[in-house]
Amino acid sequence: YIGEANKGYVELNWIPSSSRVFRYVIIDVTSAENGFEVQEMIADAIKNAEGADGIYKVLLRGRTRRGMVDIANLSDALSHVAFYLDIVDETKPEILPEEMAKENTLRGDFAKAMLEKIQEMPDEEKEIGYLALELGLSSMERGHRA
């Protein structure tokens, strides 16, 4: 900023001092079917912002299949689309309780027991049951302990 100050008067004007702009971009990648689609989503978001001269921090959010988001591969593949690109994976694993219930694991037993309880619940309480199931499975996925 450059400004002028007098008694009872202040005027400030913004004067850009850098040719690069920092952008913080959040992308929901839930709809992506594979890593290439995630790559395209990031490239499109950068093109729609400042383009190749910008500095970007991209946060990936949503639910994805395990292994679909590979930060190293994405960074390499997208190195040409921006002056600087930092990709942060904040996605959560896609949870398919019906599939997990078939597993012969603690997670599978938990999913099976919760699905049975949810079936017995009145319709107005089922949403809460599914939320409890999702939170429990997410905690197991991340390795959290109660």
C-alpha positions, -999 to +999 in steps of 0.1 A: +000+000+000+010+035-006-007+063+012-011+099+022-019+110+057-030+145+068-047+158+098-082+140+098-075+124+064-059+091+053-058+077+018-044+043+010-040+028-025-031-008-033+000-011-055+008-046-066+044-055-059+046-090-072+038-106-105+026-139-089-006-144-071-012-170-043-044-190-046-059-214-021-081-238-040-104-264-025-116-292-048-142-319-039-130-350-058-159-373-047-172-375-082-138-385-098-137-421-110-099-423-111-066-404-106-067-390-141-100-373-134-086-358-102-056-345-122-081-329-147-101-313-119-069-297-105-057-285-140-092-270-147-093-252-114-059-237-120-068-226-156-099-210-142-079-190-116-047-172-125-032-198-147+005-209-150+020-179-133+003-184-100+013-201-068-013-226-056-022-246-026-048-272-036-068-290-010-084-322-022-116-331-002-144-357-005-145-394-005-123-416-028-113-452-032-081-462-015-050-453-035-069-432-060-052-399-049-014-402-053+001-368-044+036-376-059+021-386-092-003-357-093+025-332-085+047-347-112+019-347-138+008-312-130+042-295-126+038-276-158+004-260-150+016-236-123+047-218-112+044-236-078+018-262-068+013-277-034-013-305-033-027-316+001-048-348+003-077-343+028-099-369+013-115-396+033-118-432+022-150-443+005-170-464+029-191-492+016-205-509+047-223-537+028-190-547+013-171-543+046-197-565+064-185-594+043-150-592+056-138-616+083-123-587+104-132-566+133-142-539+109-164-564+091-180-576+123-187-540+133-203-531+100-224-563+100-236-556+136-244-520+129-263-528+096-284-553+115-292-527+142-300-500+116-325-524+100-343-527+133-344-490+139-375-469+131-371-450+098-367-416+115-336-429+134-319-447+105-300-416+094-284-414+129-275-451+127-258-447+094-239-417+107-227-438+137-217-466+113-197-441+091-180-425+121-170-459+135-157-472+102-138-439+096-122-442+130-111-477+123-098-467+089-076-439+104-065-462+133-080-440+160-086-456+194-116-449+216 
